[in-house]
Amino acid sequence: MNPIRCCIACKSRKNKSELTRIVINEDGKPIIDREQKINSRGIYICKDKKCIENIKKAIKKKKLKLKINIDEDSLLKLLEELGEEIWEN
Ligand SMILES: [Zn+2]
């Protein structure tokens, strides 16, 4: 059975494989964990343009609240890349 995780944007609970995993390294820098195998703290987001846009908006308004220390500028950049990928697919 696949573990269930929660999207940081829409808060819906989904199968881990339906979400994109982003891990945060010691400096608070986010990395996309495509294989979902990096042993580190992570956050999950739907493979959905809307969820990505909502988080980007929250960051720009300084309203992103996560229980994990994260470099928000880097996260913003990473989400932009992720959004483009989804757009292309
Ligand atoms: Zn979502």
PDB file of the backbone (N, CA, C, O) and the ligand in Angstrom, with CONECT records:
HET     ZN  A 101       1
ATOM      1  N   MET A   1       0.819  -1.207   0.000  1.00  0.00           N
ATOM      2  CA  MET A   1       0.000   0.000   0.000  1.00  0.00           C
ATOM      3  C   MET A   1       0.855   1.259   0.000  1.00  0.00           C
ATOM      4  O   MET A   1       1.878   1.321   0.681  1.00  0.00           O
ATOM      5  N   ASN A   2       0.447   2.234  -0.742  1.00  0.00           N
ATOM      6  CA  ASN A   2       1.179   3.483  -0.816  1.00  0.00           C
ATOM      7  C   ASN A   2       0.778   4.426   0.317  1.00  0.00           C
ATOM      8  O   ASN A   2      -0.399   4.521   0.665  1.00  0.00           O
ATOM      9  N   PRO A   3       1.743   5.110   0.881  1.00  0.00           N
ATOM     10  CA  PRO A   3       1.409   6.060   1.945  1.00  0.00           C
ATOM     11  C   PRO A   3       0.607   7.251   1.414  1.00  0.00           C
ATOM     12  O   PRO A   3       0.723   7.623   0.246  1.00  0.00           O
ATOM     13  N   ILE A   4      -0.195   7.829   2.279  1.00  0.00           N
ATOM     14  CA  ILE A   4      -1.011   8.992   1.928  1.00  0.00           C
ATOM     15  C   ILE A   4      -0.328  10.245   2.455  1.00  0.00           C
ATOM     16  O   ILE A   4       0.133  10.288   3.596  1.00  0.00           O
ATOM     17  N   ARG A   5      -0.271  11.253   1.613  1.00  0.00           N
ATOM     18  CA  ARG A   5       0.323  12.527   2.029  1.00  0.00           C
ATOM     19  C   ARG A   5      -0.635  13.658   1.694  1.00  0.00           C
ATOM     20  O   ARG A   5      -1.605  13.484   0.956  1.00  0.00           O
ATOM     21  N   CYS A   6      -0.332  14.828   2.261  1.00  0.00           N
ATOM     22  CA  CYS A   6      -1.221  15.967   2.155  1.00  0.00           C
ATOM     23  C   CYS A   6      -0.563  17.075   1.317  1.00  0.00           C
ATOM     24  O   CYS A   6       0.588  17.437   1.561  1.00  0.00           O
ATOM     25  N   CYS A   7      -1.285  17.604   0.343  1.00  0.00           N
ATOM     26  CA  CYS A   7      -0.781  18.695  -0.496  1.00  0.00           C
ATOM     27  C   CYS A   7      -0.713  19.981   0.340  1.00  0.00           C
ATOM     28  O   CYS A   7      -1.661  20.300   1.057  1.00  0.00           O
ATOM     29  N   ILE A   8       0.398  20.716   0.251  1.00  0.00           N
ATOM     30  CA  ILE A   8       0.536  21.949   1.041  1.00  0.00           C
ATOM     31  C   ILE A   8      -0.390  23.057   0.550  1.00  0.00           C
ATOM     32  O   ILE A   8      -0.655  24.015   1.277  1.00  0.00           O
ATOM     33  N   ALA A   9      -0.884  22.928  -0.682  1.00  0.00           N
ATOM     34  CA  ALA A   9      -1.735  23.985  -1.230  1.00  0.00           C
ATOM     35  C   ALA A   9      -3.212  23.739  -0.932  1.00  0.00           C
ATOM     36  O   ALA A   9      -3.852  24.540  -0.251  1.00  0.00           O
ATOM     37  N   CYS A  10      -3.749  22.637  -1.439  1.00  0.00           N
ATOM     38  CA  CYS A  10      -5.195  22.403  -1.295  1.00  0.00           C
ATOM     39  C   CYS A  10      -5.518  21.519  -0.094  1.00  0.00           C
ATOM     40  O   CYS A  10      -6.687  21.299   0.224  1.00  0.00           O
ATOM     41  N   LYS A  11      -4.483  21.015   0.570  1.00  0.00           N
ATOM     42  CA  LYS A  11      -4.628  20.198   1.789  1.00  0.00           C
ATOM     43  C   LYS A  11      -5.340  18.864   1.546  1.00  0.00           C
ATOM     44  O   LYS A  11      -5.687  18.164   2.498  1.00  0.00           O
ATOM     45  N   SER A  12      -5.555  18.516   0.292  1.00  0.00           N
ATOM     46  CA  SER A  12      -6.224  17.246   0.078  1.00  0.00           C
ATOM     47  C   SER A  12      -5.235  16.100   0.259  1.00  0.00           C
ATOM     48  O   SER A  12      -4.044  16.239  -0.022  1.00  0.00           O
ATOM     49  N   ARG A  13      -5.737  14.983   0.726  1.00  0.00           N
ATOM     50  CA  ARG A  13      -4.902  13.828   1.020  1.00  0.00           C
ATOM     51  C   ARG A  13      -4.897  12.908  -0.183  1.00  0.00           C
ATOM     52  O   ARG A  13      -5.945  12.512  -0.695  1.00  0.00           O
ATOM     53  N   LYS A  14      -3.697  12.579  -0.621  1.00  0.00           N
ATOM     54  CA  LYS A  14      -3.574  11.777  -1.828  1.00  0.00           C
ATOM     55  C   LYS A  14      -2.495  10.738  -1.664  1.00  0.00           C
ATOM     56  O   LYS A  14      -1.641  10.815  -0.781  1.00  0.00           O
ATOM     57  N   ASN A  15      -2.566   9.768  -2.542  1.00  0.00           N
ATOM     58  CA  ASN A  15      -1.510   8.803  -2.656  1.00  0.00           C
ATOM     59  C   ASN A  15      -0.193   9.529  -2.950  1.00  0.00           C
ATOM     60  O   ASN A  15      -0.137  10.411  -3.807  1.00  0.00           O
ATOM     61  N   LYS A  16       0.848   9.151  -2.236  1.00  0.00           N
ATOM     62  CA  LYS A  16       2.162   9.766  -2.401  1.00  0.00           C
ATOM     63  C   LYS A  16       2.591   9.893  -3.870  1.00  0.00           C
ATOM     64  O   LYS A  16       3.199  10.887  -4.266  1.00  0.00           O
ATOM     65  N   SER A  17       2.265   8.871  -4.667  1.00  0.00           N
ATOM     66  CA  SER A  17       2.709   8.851  -6.062  1.00  0.00           C
ATOM     67  C   SER A  17       1.989   9.882  -6.932  1.00  0.00           C
ATOM     68  O   SER A  17       2.447  10.193  -8.032  1.00  0.00           O
ATOM     69  N   GLU A  18       0.881  10.403  -6.454  1.00  0.00           N
ATOM     70  CA  GLU A  18       0.137  11.420  -7.207  1.00  0.00           C
ATOM     71  C   GLU A  18       0.640  12.827  -6.901  1.00  0.00           C
ATOM     72  O   GLU A  18       0.183  13.797  -7.506  1.00  0.00           O
ATOM     73  N   LEU A  19       1.566  12.937  -5.978  1.00  0.00           N
ATOM     74  CA  LEU A  19       2.058  14.244  -5.555  1.00  0.00           C
ATOM     75  C   LEU A  19       3.529  14.410  -5.932  1.00  0.00           C
ATOM     76  O   LEU A  19       4.250  13.430  -6.123  1.00  0.00           O
ATOM     77  N   THR A  20       3.955  15.657  -6.033  1.00  0.00           N
ATOM     78  CA  THR A  20       5.377  15.934  -6.214  1.00  0.00           C
ATOM     79  C   THR A  20       5.987  16.139  -4.843  1.00  0.00           C
ATOM     80  O   THR A  20       5.470  16.907  -4.032  1.00  0.00           O
ATOM     81  N   ARG A  21       7.087  15.451  -4.585  1.00  0.00           N
ATOM     82  CA  ARG A  21       7.754  15.603  -3.294  1.00  0.00           C
ATOM     83  C   ARG A  21       8.890  16.612  -3.424  1.00  0.00           C
ATOM     84  O   ARG A  21       9.699  16.536  -4.349  1.00  0.00           O
ATOM     85  N   ILE A  22       8.941  17.537  -2.509  1.00  0.00           N
ATOM     86  CA  ILE A  22      10.025  18.515  -2.460  1.00  0.00           C
ATOM     87  C   ILE A  22      10.717  18.342  -1.117  1.00  0.00           C
ATOM     88  O   ILE A  22      10.082  18.442  -0.068  1.00  0.00           O
ATOM     89  N   VAL A  23      12.007  18.084  -1.150  1.00  0.00           N
ATOM     90  CA  VAL A  23      12.732  17.947   0.117  1.00  0.00           C
ATOM     91  C   VAL A  23      13.499  19.237   0.407  1.00  0.00           C
ATOM     92  O   VAL A  23      13.872  19.984  -0.497  1.00  0.00           O
ATOM     93  N   ILE A  24      13.716  19.464   1.678  1.00  0.00           N
ATOM     94  CA  ILE A  24      14.374  20.682   2.120  1.00  0.00           C
ATOM     95  C   ILE A  24      15.713  20.290   2.752  1.00  0.00           C
ATOM     96  O   ILE A  24      15.745  19.500   3.695  1.00  0.00           O
ATOM     97  N   ASN A  25      16.798  20.831   2.244  1.00  0.00           N
ATOM     98  CA  ASN A  25      18.093  20.480   2.836  1.00  0.00           C
ATOM     99  C   ASN A  25      18.387  21.353   4.060  1.00  0.00           C
ATOM    100  O   ASN A  25      17.573  22.188   4.454  1.00  0.00           O
ATOM    101  N   GLU A  26      19.553  21.145   4.644  1.00  0.00           N
ATOM    102  CA  GLU A  26      19.869  21.819   5.911  1.00  0.00           C
ATOM    103  C   GLU A  26      19.852  23.345   5.822  1.00  0.00           C
ATOM    104  O   GLU A  26      19.588  24.032   6.809  1.00  0.00           O
ATOM    105  N   ASP A  27      20.137  23.864   4.631  1.00  0.00           N
ATOM    106  CA  ASP A  27      20.131  25.316   4.450  1.00  0.00           C
ATOM    107  C   ASP A  27      18.740  25.869   4.154  1.00  0.00           C
ATOM    108  O   ASP A  27      18.583  27.069   3.930  1.00  0.00           O
ATOM    109  N   GLY A  28      17.735  25.002   4.151  1.00  0.00           N
ATOM    110  CA  GLY A  28      16.389  25.435   3.828  1.00  0.00           C
ATOM    111  C   GLY A  28      16.127  25.510   2.336  1.00  0.00           C
ATOM    112  O   GLY A  28      15.111  26.052   1.899  1.00  0.00           O
ATOM    113  N   LYS A  29      17.061  24.956   1.550  1.00  0.00           N
ATOM    114  CA  LYS A  29      16.886  24.985   0.093  1.00  0.00           C
ATOM    115  C   LYS A  29      16.049  23.785  -0.366  1.00  0.00           C
ATOM    116  O   LYS A  29      16.308  22.647   0.025  1.00  0.00           O
ATOM    117  N   PRO A  30      15.046  24.060  -1.199  1.00  0.00           N
ATOM    118  CA  PRO A  30      14.201  22.967  -1.670  1.00  0.00           C
ATOM    119  C   PRO A  30      14.762  22.299  -2.930  1.00  0.00           C
ATOM    120  O   PRO A  30      15.356  22.954  -3.787  1.00  0.00           O
ATOM    121  N   ILE A  31      14.559  20.993  -3.019  1.00  0.00           N
ATOM    122  CA  ILE A  31      14.952  20.211  -4.199  1.00  0.00           C
ATOM    123  C   ILE A  31      13.778  19.304  -4.546  1.00  0.00           C
ATOM    124  O   ILE A  31      13.125  18.761  -3.656  1.00  0.00           O
ATOM    125  N   ILE A  32      13.511  19.139  -5.839  1.00  0.00           N
ATOM    126  CA  ILE A  32      12.472  18.203  -6.230  1.00  0.00           C
ATOM    127  C   ILE A  32      13.012  16.782  -6.095  1.00  0.00           C
ATOM    128  O   ILE A  32      14.050  16.441  -6.662  1.00  0.00           O
ATOM    129  N   ASP A  33      12.306  15.977  -5.350  1.00  0.00           N
ATOM    130  CA  ASP A  33      12.710  14.586  -5.124  1.00  0.00           C
ATOM    131  C   ASP A  33      11.876  13.689  -6.036  1.00  0.00           C
ATOM    132  O   ASP A  33      10.835  13.165  -5.638  1.00  0.00           O
ATOM    133  N   ARG A  34      12.353  13.527  -7.255  1.00  0.00           N
ATOM    134  CA  ARG A  34      11.552  12.832  -8.267  1.00  0.00           C
ATOM    135  C   ARG A  34      11.328  11.356  -7.955  1.00  0.00           C
ATOM    136  O   ARG A  34      10.271  10.797  -8.247  1.00  0.00           O
ATOM    137  N   GLU A  35      12.341  10.740  -7.358  1.00  0.00           N
ATOM    138  CA  GLU A  35      12.215   9.315  -7.043  1.00  0.00           C
ATOM    139  C   GLU A  35      11.526   9.093  -5.688  1.00  0.00           C
ATOM    140  O   GLU A  35      11.207   7.963  -5.322  1.00  0.00           O
ATOM    141  N   GLN A  36      11.307  10.171  -4.967  1.00  0.00           N
ATOM    142  CA  GLN A  36      10.728  10.128  -3.618  1.00  0.00           C
ATOM    143  C   GLN A  36      11.500   9.194  -2.715  1.00  0.00           C
ATOM    144  O   GLN A  36      10.923   8.393  -1.979  1.00  0.00           O
ATOM    145  N   LYS A  37      12.826   9.312  -2.784  1.00  0.00           N
ATOM    146  CA  LYS A  37      13.662   8.402  -2.002  1.00  0.00           C
ATOM    147  C   LYS A  37      14.672   9.124  -1.124  1.00  0.00           C
ATOM    148  O   LYS A  37      15.370   8.494  -0.329  1.00  0.00           O
ATOM    149  N   ILE A  38      14.752  10.444  -1.263  1.00  0.00           N
ATOM    150  CA  ILE A  38      15.730  11.178  -0.457  1.00  0.00           C
ATOM    151  C   ILE A  38      15.270  11.178   0.999  1.00  0.00           C
ATOM    152  O   ILE A  38      14.132  11.524   1.315  1.00  0.00           O
ATOM    153  N   ASN A  39      16.185  10.782   1.864  1.00  0.00           N
ATOM    154  CA  ASN A  39      15.850  10.673   3.276  1.00  0.00           C
ATOM    155  C   ASN A  39      16.022  12.022   3.957  1.00  0.00           C
ATOM    156  O   ASN A  39      17.060  12.305   4.555  1.00  0.00           O
ATOM    157  N   SER A  40      15.002  12.838   3.859  1.00  0.00           N
ATOM    158  CA  SER A  40      15.057  14.181   4.423  1.00  0.00           C
ATOM    159  C   SER A  40      13.634  14.656   4.633  1.00  0.00           C
ATOM    160  O   SER A  40      12.680  14.023   4.181  1.00  0.00           O
ATOM    161  N   ARG A  41      13.506  15.769   5.319  1.00  0.00           N
ATOM    162  CA  ARG A  41      12.152  16.311   5.522  1.00  0.00           C
ATOM    163  C   ARG A  41      11.630  16.829   4.195  1.00  0.00           C
ATOM    164  O   ARG A  41      12.370  17.416   3.406  1.00  0.00           O
ATOM    165  N   GLY A  42      10.375  16.609   3.966  1.00  0.00           N
ATOM    166  CA  GLY A  42       9.835  17.031   2.690  1.00  0.00           C
ATOM    167  C   GLY A  42       8.422  17.578   2.779  1.00  0.00           C
ATOM    168  O   GLY A  42       7.730  17.414   3.783  1.00  0.00           O
ATOM    169  N   ILE A  43       8.017  18.230   1.702  1.00  0.00           N
ATOM    170  CA  ILE A  43       6.645  18.694   1.574  1.00  0.00           C
ATOM    171  C   ILE A  43       6.084  18.119   0.277  1.00  0.00           C
ATOM    172  O   ILE A  43       6.841  17.715  -0.606  1.00  0.00           O
ATOM    173  N   TYR A  44       4.792  18.085   0.166  1.00  0.00           N
ATOM    174  CA  TYR A  44       4.162  17.509  -1.022  1.00  0.00           C
ATOM    175  C   TYR A  44       3.217  18.506  -1.656  1.00  0.00           C
ATOM    176  O   TYR A  44       2.567  19.301  -0.976  1.00  0.00           O
ATOM    177  N   ILE A  45       3.156  18.446  -2.986  1.00  0.00           N
ATOM    178  CA  ILE A  45       2.217  19.319  -3.689  1.00  0.00           C
ATOM    179  C   ILE A  45       1.627  18.558  -4.875  1.00  0.00           C
ATOM    180  O   ILE A  45       2.316  17.761  -5.511  1.00  0.00           O
ATOM    181  N   CYS A  46       0.346  18.806  -5.169  1.00  0.00           N
ATOM    182  CA  CYS A  46      -0.322  18.158  -6.294  1.00  0.00           C
ATOM    183  C   CYS A  46       0.395  18.468  -7.603  1.00  0.00           C
ATOM    184  O   CYS A  46       1.011  19.524  -7.751  1.00  0.00           O
ATOM    185  N   LYS A  47       0.309  17.549  -8.537  1.00  0.00           N
ATOM    186  CA  LYS A  47       0.833  17.816  -9.880  1.00  0.00           C
ATOM    187  C   LYS A  47      -0.232  18.599 -10.632  1.00  0.00           C
ATOM    188  O   LYS A  47      -0.779  18.145 -11.636  1.00  0.00           O
ATOM    189  N   ASP A  48      -0.502  19.763 -10.125  1.00  0.00           N
ATOM    190  CA  ASP A  48      -1.630  20.551 -10.598  1.00  0.00           C
ATOM    191  C   ASP A  48      -1.228  22.024 -10.624  1.00  0.00           C
ATOM    192  O   ASP A  48      -0.781  22.586  -9.624  1.00  0.00           O
ATOM    193  N   LYS A  49      -1.399  22.620 -11.782  1.00  0.00           N
ATOM    194  CA  LYS A  49      -1.044  24.026 -11.983  1.00  0.00           C
ATOM    195  C   LYS A  49      -1.672  24.943 -10.916  1.00  0.00           C
ATOM    196  O   LYS A  49      -1.048  25.897 -10.451  1.00  0.00           O
ATOM    197  N   LYS A  50      -2.915  24.629 -10.547  1.00  0.00           N
ATOM    198  CA  LYS A  50      -3.632  25.484  -9.612  1.00  0.00           C
ATOM    199  C   LYS A  50      -2.971  25.485  -8.235  1.00  0.00           C
ATOM    200  O   LYS A  50      -2.813  26.535  -7.612  1.00  0.00           O
ATOM    201  N   CYS A  51      -2.597  24.321  -7.779  1.00  0.00           N
ATOM    202  CA  CYS A  51      -1.943  24.224  -6.470  1.00  0.00           C
ATOM    203  C   CYS A  51      -0.602  24.950  -6.497  1.00  0.00           C
ATOM    204  O   CYS A  51      -0.248  25.638  -5.540  1.00  0.00           O
ATOM    205  N   ILE A  52       0.139  24.801  -7.580  1.00  0.00           N
ATOM    206  CA  ILE A  52       1.432  25.463  -7.699  1.00  0.00           C
ATOM    207  C   ILE A  52       1.246  26.979  -7.692  1.00  0.00           C
ATOM    208  O   ILE A  52       1.976  27.695  -7.007  1.00  0.00           O
ATOM    209  N   GLU A  53       0.270  27.465  -8.454  1.00  0.00           N
ATOM    210  CA  GLU A  53       0.012  28.915  -8.497  1.00  0.00           C
ATOM    211  C   GLU A  53      -0.401  29.441  -7.128  1.00  0.00           C
ATOM    212  O   GLU A  53       0.014  30.528  -6.728  1.00  0.00           O
ATOM    213  N   ASN A  54      -1.209  28.679  -6.416  1.00  0.00           N
ATOM    214  CA  ASN A  54      -1.655  29.121  -5.089  1.00  0.00           C
ATOM    215  C   ASN A  54      -0.493  29.265  -4.111  1.00  0.00           C
ATOM    216  O   ASN A  54      -0.453  30.205  -3.318  1.00  0.00           O
ATOM    217  N   ILE A  55       0.435  28.340  -4.172  1.00  0.00           N
ATOM    218  CA  ILE A  55       1.595  28.431  -3.276  1.00  0.00           C
ATOM    219  C   ILE A  55       2.485  29.604  -3.679  1.00  0.00           C
ATOM    220  O   ILE A  55       3.011  30.319  -2.826  1.00  0.00           O
ATOM    221  N   LYS A  56       2.646  29.794  -4.994  1.00  0.00           N
ATOM    222  CA  LYS A  56       3.445  30.936  -5.444  1.00  0.00           C
ATOM    223  C   LYS A  56       2.837  32.245  -4.941  1.00  0.00           C
ATOM    224  O   LYS A  56       3.553  33.138  -4.489  1.00  0.00           O
ATOM    225  N   LYS A  57       1.530  32.347  -5.023  1.00  0.00           N
ATOM    226  CA  LYS A  57       0.839  33.545  -4.529  1.00  0.00           C
ATOM    227  C   LYS A  57       1.065  33.728  -3.033  1.00  0.00           C
ATOM    228  O   LYS A  57       1.333  34.834  -2.563  1.00  0.00           O
ATOM    229  N   ALA A  58       0.955  32.635  -2.299  1.00  0.00           N
ATOM    230  CA  ALA A  58       1.137  32.697  -0.844  1.00  0.00           C
ATOM    231  C   ALA A  58       2.547  33.173  -0.504  1.00  0.00           C
ATOM    232  O   ALA A  58       2.727  33.971   0.415  1.00  0.00           O
ATOM    233  N   ILE A  59       3.536  32.694  -1.232  1.00  0.00           N
ATOM    234  CA  ILE A  59       4.918  33.112  -0.974  1.00  0.00           C
ATOM    235  C   ILE A  59       5.058  34.612  -1.241  1.00  0.00           C
ATOM    236  O   ILE A  59       5.650  35.341  -0.446  1.00  0.00           O
ATOM    237  N   LYS A  60       4.505  35.062  -2.370  1.00  0.00           N
ATOM    238  CA  LYS A  60       4.640  36.476  -2.734  1.00  0.00           C
ATOM    239  C   LYS A  60       3.953  37.384  -1.723  1.00  0.00           C
ATOM    240  O   LYS A  60       4.391  38.513  -1.503  1.00  0.00           O
ATOM    241  N   LYS A  61       2.889  36.902  -1.112  1.00  0.00           N
ATOM    242  CA  LYS A  61       2.194  37.693  -0.094  1.00  0.00           C
ATOM    243  C   LYS A  61       2.741  37.442   1.297  1.00  0.00           C
ATOM    244  O   LYS A  61       2.193  37.929   2.286  1.00  0.00           O
ATOM    245  N   LYS A  62       3.830  36.677   1.372  1.00  0.00           N
ATOM    246  CA  LYS A  62       4.437  36.312   2.662  1.00  0.00           C
ATOM    247  C   LYS A  62       3.433  35.617   3.570  1.00  0.00           C
ATOM    248  O   LYS A  62       3.410  35.825   4.783  1.00  0.00           O
ATOM    249  N   LYS A  63       2.620  34.803   2.958  1.00  0.00           N
ATOM    250  CA  LYS A  63       1.584  34.146   3.752  1.00  0.00           C
ATOM    251  C   LYS A  63       1.736  32.630   3.784  1.00  0.00           C
ATOM    252  O   LYS A  63       0.843  31.910   4.229  1.00  0.00           O
ATOM    253  N   LEU A  64       2.864  32.171   3.311  1.00  0.00           N
ATOM    254  CA  LEU A  64       3.077  30.735   3.334  1.00  0.00           C
ATOM    255  C   LEU A  64       3.467  30.303   4.743  1.00  0.00           C
ATOM    256  O   LEU A  64       4.451  30.789   5.301  1.00  0.00           O
ATOM    257  N   LYS A  65       2.695  29.395   5.306  1.00  0.00           N
ATOM    258  CA  LYS A  65       3.006  28.914   6.646  1.00  0.00           C
ATOM    259  C   LYS A  65       3.251  27.413   6.598  1.00  0.00           C
ATOM    260  O   LYS A  65       2.336  26.616   6.394  1.00  0.00           O
ATOM    261  N   LEU A  66       4.500  27.058   6.789  1.00  0.00           N
ATOM    262  CA  LEU A  66       4.843  25.646   6.808  1.00  0.00           C
ATOM    263  C   LEU A  66       5.541  25.340   8.127  1.00  0.00           C
ATOM    264  O   LEU A  66       6.130  26.220   8.755  1.00  0.00           O
ATOM    265  N   LYS A  67       5.461  24.075   8.533  1.00  0.00           N
ATOM    266  CA  LYS A  67       6.097  23.696   9.799  1.00  0.00           C
ATOM    267  C   LYS A  67       7.571  23.394   9.593  1.00  0.00           C
ATOM    268  O   LYS A  67       8.212  22.759  10.431  1.00  0.00           O
ATOM    269  N   ILE A  68       8.091  23.851   8.485  1.00  0.00           N
ATOM    270  CA  ILE A  68       9.456  23.509   8.136  1.00  0.00           C
ATOM    271  C   ILE A  68      10.148  24.785   7.659  1.00  0.00           C
ATOM    272  O   ILE A  68       9.556  25.585   6.935  1.00  0.00           O
ATOM    273  N   ASN A  69      11.385  24.969   8.062  1.00  0.00           N
ATOM    274  CA  ASN A  69      12.128  26.161   7.667  1.00  0.00           C
ATOM    275  C   ASN A  69      12.572  26.042   6.207  1.00  0.00           C
ATOM    276  O   ASN A  69      13.260  25.091   5.835  1.00  0.00           O
ATOM    277  N   ILE A  70      12.177  27.004   5.397  1.00  0.00           N
ATOM    278  CA  ILE A  70      12.419  26.872   3.974  1.00  0.00           C
ATOM    279  C   ILE A  70      12.768  28.228   3.356  1.00  0.00           C
ATOM    280  O   ILE A  70      12.178  29.252   3.701  1.00  0.00           O
ATOM    281  N   ASP A  71      13.739  28.216   2.436  1.00  0.00           N
ATOM    282  CA  ASP A  71      14.116  29.432   1.718  1.00  0.00           C
ATOM    283  C   ASP A  71      13.033  29.723   0.681  1.00  0.00           C
ATOM    284  O   ASP A  71      12.919  29.022  -0.325  1.00  0.00           O
ATOM    285  N   GLU A  72      12.249  30.750   0.934  1.00  0.00           N
ATOM    286  CA  GLU A  72      11.047  30.974   0.112  1.00  0.00           C
ATOM    287  C   GLU A  72      11.374  31.421  -1.305  1.00  0.00           C
ATOM    288  O   GLU A  72      10.656  31.082  -2.246  1.00  0.00           O
ATOM    289  N   ASP A  73      12.468  32.189  -1.466  1.00  0.00           N
ATOM    290  CA  ASP A  73      12.843  32.603  -2.824  1.00  0.00           C
ATOM    291  C   ASP A  73      13.210  31.392  -3.675  1.00  0.00           C
ATOM    292  O   ASP A  73      12.841  31.310  -4.847  1.00  0.00           O
ATOM    293  N   SER A  74      13.937  30.461  -3.078  1.00  0.00           N
ATOM    294  CA  SER A  74      14.314  29.254  -3.811  1.00  0.00           C
ATOM    295  C   SER A  74      13.087  28.406  -4.124  1.00  0.00           C
ATOM    296  O   SER A  74      12.978  27.819  -5.200  1.00  0.00           O
ATOM    297  N   LEU A  75      12.173  28.353  -3.172  1.00  0.00           N
ATOM    298  CA  LEU A  75      10.954  27.578  -3.399  1.00  0.00           C
ATOM    299  C   LEU A  75      10.139  28.173  -4.549  1.00  0.00           C
ATOM    300  O   LEU A  75       9.581  27.448  -5.372  1.00  0.00           O
ATOM    301  N   LEU A  76      10.083  29.491  -4.589  1.00  0.00           N
ATOM    302  CA  LEU A  76       9.358  30.180  -5.640  1.00  0.00           C
ATOM    303  C   LEU A  76       9.937  29.825  -7.013  1.00  0.00           C
ATOM    304  O   LEU A  76       9.200  29.544  -7.958  1.00  0.00           O
ATOM    305  N   LYS A  77      11.253  29.844  -7.102  1.00  0.00           N
ATOM    306  CA  LYS A  77      11.939  29.523  -8.348  1.00  0.00           C
ATOM    307  C   LYS A  77      11.654  28.072  -8.764  1.00  0.00           C
ATOM    308  O   LYS A  77      11.373  27.774  -9.925  1.00  0.00           O
ATOM    309  N   LEU A  78      11.738  27.200  -7.778  1.00  0.00           N
ATOM    310  CA  LEU A  78      11.513  25.784  -8.043  1.00  0.00           C
ATOM    311  C   LEU A  78      10.072  25.521  -8.517  1.00  0.00           C
ATOM    312  O   LEU A  78       9.838  24.694  -9.398  1.00  0.00           O
ATOM    313  N   LEU A  79       9.129  26.230  -7.923  1.00  0.00           N
ATOM    314  CA  LEU A  79       7.725  26.051  -8.313  1.00  0.00           C
ATOM    315  C   LEU A  79       7.473  26.569  -9.720  1.00  0.00           C
ATOM    316  O   LEU A  79       6.635  26.040 -10.450  1.00  0.00           O
ATOM    317  N   GLU A  80       8.214  27.618 -10.092  1.00  0.00           N
ATOM    318  CA  GLU A  80       8.074  28.131 -11.451  1.00  0.00           C
ATOM    319  C   GLU A  80       8.524  27.085 -12.464  1.00  0.00           C
ATOM    320  O   GLU A  80       7.876  26.879 -13.491  1.00  0.00           O
ATOM    321  N   GLU A  81       9.641  26.429 -12.164  1.00  0.00           N
ATOM    322  CA  GLU A  81      10.133  25.356 -13.047  1.00  0.00           C
ATOM    323  C   GLU A  81       9.129  24.210 -13.102  1.00  0.00           C
ATOM    324  O   GLU A  81       8.835  23.668 -14.168  1.00  0.00           O
ATOM    325  N   LEU A  82       8.619  23.860 -11.944  1.00  0.00           N
ATOM    326  CA  LEU A  82       7.673  22.754 -11.856  1.00  0.00           C
ATOM    327  C   LEU A  82       6.394  23.064 -12.648  1.00  0.00           C
ATOM    328  O   LEU A  82       5.846  22.197 -13.329  1.00  0.00           O
ATOM    329  N   GLY A  83       5.940  24.296 -12.545  1.00  0.00           N
ATOM    330  CA  GLY A  83       4.754  24.718 -13.265  1.00  0.00           C
ATOM    331  C   GLY A  83       4.937  24.618 -14.769  1.00  0.00           C
ATOM    332  O   GLY A  83       4.023  24.205 -15.483  1.00  0.00           O
ATOM    333  N   GLU A  84       6.101  24.990 -15.249  1.00  0.00           N
ATOM    334  CA  GLU A  84       6.371  24.906 -16.685  1.00  0.00           C
ATOM    335  C   GLU A  84       6.380  23.466 -17.156  1.00  0.00           C
ATOM    336  O   GLU A  84       5.891  23.151 -18.241  1.00  0.00           O
ATOM    337  N   GLU A  85       6.945  22.591 -16.325  1.00  0.00           N
ATOM    338  CA  GLU A  85       6.976  21.166 -16.666  1.00  0.00           C
ATOM    339  C   GLU A  85       5.572  20.617 -16.829  1.00  0.00           C
ATOM    340  O   GLU A  85       5.281  19.884 -17.775  1.00  0.00           O
ATOM    341  N   ILE A  86       4.710  20.978 -15.901  1.00  0.00           N
ATOM    342  CA  ILE A  86       3.341  20.467 -15.924  1.00  0.00           C
ATOM    343  C   ILE A  86       2.598  21.021 -17.125  1.00  0.00           C
ATOM    344  O   ILE A  86       1.794  20.327 -17.748  1.00  0.00           O
ATOM    345  N   TRP A  87       2.872  22.270 -17.441  1.00  0.00           N
ATOM    346  CA  TRP A  87       2.240  22.908 -18.592  1.00  0.00           C
ATOM    347  C   TRP A  87       2.556  22.156 -19.880  1.00  0.00           C
ATOM    348  O   TRP A  87       1.697  21.969 -20.742  1.00  0.00           O
ATOM    349  N   GLU A  88       3.819  21.729 -19.984  1.00  0.00           N
ATOM    350  CA  GLU A  88       4.257  21.042 -21.194  1.00  0.00           C
ATOM    351  C   GLU A  88       3.656  19.650 -21.343  1.00  0.00           C
ATOM    352  O   GLU A  88       3.481  19.164 -22.460  1.00  0.00           O
ATOM    353  N   ASN A  89       3.340  19.008 -20.220  1.00  0.00           N
ATOM    354  CA  ASN A  89       2.866  17.613 -20.284  1.00  0.00           C
ATOM    355  C   ASN A  89       1.403  17.479 -20.726  1.00  0.00           C
ATOM    356  O   ASN A  89       0.886  16.366 -20.820  1.00  0.00           O
TER     357      ASN A  89
HETATM  358 ZN    ZN A 101      -3.163  20.296  -4.103  1.00  0.00          ZN2+
END
